[in-house]
């Protein structure tokens, strides 16, 4: 027996993937213009092909955080494309750490951590970006 693909599910997945790509492009430009000596909180990293799960996480994060401060960027490899979700841009590492410690429990599921924008930009250059 062959598996049947629901055309509406397929179309929805393609739309979500296109929306994620457009957002990663815009956020990548924004990250590229920020000083590398700032810090951000990496909330999660997921397989880019899991666009529905990523969209669900973004909706949940946007309910508890300022959605204008949530950014996505591509990482991984061609064979294993990934997307990372960041929150905020902080002048001091301690500011980012304090904000991370205030995150709602449901947003700590993927063990967020503080990263420098310099390291994030390096990921973007060497990986998916």
N, C-alpha and C positions, 0 to 999 in steps of 0.2 A: 504494500500500500504506500502511496505517496502522500506526503504531508501537504495540506492545503494552506496556502498563505492568504490571510485575510487582507484584501487590497486596502481597506481603510486603515488597518494597523500599520501596513507597510508605508502608506502615505504619511501617516502621523509620525512614524519614526524618521522618515526623510525630512519632514518639516522641522522636527526637534533638532536633528543633526545640523540642518542648515542654520537654524536659529543659534545653536551653540557656536558654530563656526563664525558667524557674523559677530557674536558677542566676544569671542576670543580675539578676533581681528581688532575690534575696537578697543578692548581692554589691553591688548598687546601694545597698541600705539600709546595708550595712556601710561602703561608701565614703562615703556621706553623713554618717556619724557620726564619721569620722576628721578630725583637724585638717587644714585646708587647707595648712598650712606644712610638711607632710611630703612625702616623695617615694616614687615607685614606679618600677619598671622596666616599660616597655611592651614586652612580648615580641613581639606580633604584632597585626595587625588583618586581618580577613577579612570577606567577604560573609556575612551571617547565613544566607543560603540554602545555604551550603556547610557545613551542620551536620556532615556526616560527616568532612570534613577538619578542622574545628575540634575535634571529639571526639577524633580521632586525635592531634592536636597536644597536647591536654590530657592524654591518656593518656601520651604520651611525656614531657611536662614533669613529670607527677606521679611518674614513675619516678626522675627526677634531682633534683627540688626538693620542698620541703615543700608538699604539696598544700593544706594549710590556708592557705598564703600566696598561692595563685593565685586571682585574682579576674577576673571578666568584667564588662564594662559595654557597653551599647548606644551606638552612635554612628552617624554617617552621616545619611541622610535617609530619608523614607518611600519614595522611589523607589529608593534605594540603601542599604538597611539594612546596617549593619556591626556587628561585635562586636570589641572589643579585649580582649586578654588581658594582665593585669598580674601582676607578682610583687612581693610584699612591701610594707611600709610602713616607711620609714626616716626618722629624725629629720634627718639631714644628707644633702645631695646627694652628698657624697663617699662616704658609706657605701653609698648606692645604686649609685654608679659603680663602687666596688670590687667589690661583689657582681655587678654586670653583667659585669665583666671576668673573673669566675670561672665564668660560665655555661658549661656544656658546649657544644662547637662546634655540635652538632645543634640547639641551641636559639637559636643566633645567626643562623640562616638568614634570618629576616625583619628583621634589623638592629635589635635592641632598642635602646632609648634611655631615659634617665631623664626623668621628668616630675613636676611638682609635682601634688599632689592637688588643689590649687586649679584648675589648668588642666584636669585630668581632670573635675572636677565641672562646670566650665564647658562642656566637651564634652557631658557628660550632659544639661545643661539645654538647650543649643542644638541638639543632634542627636537621637539616638535615645532619650535618657533622660527 
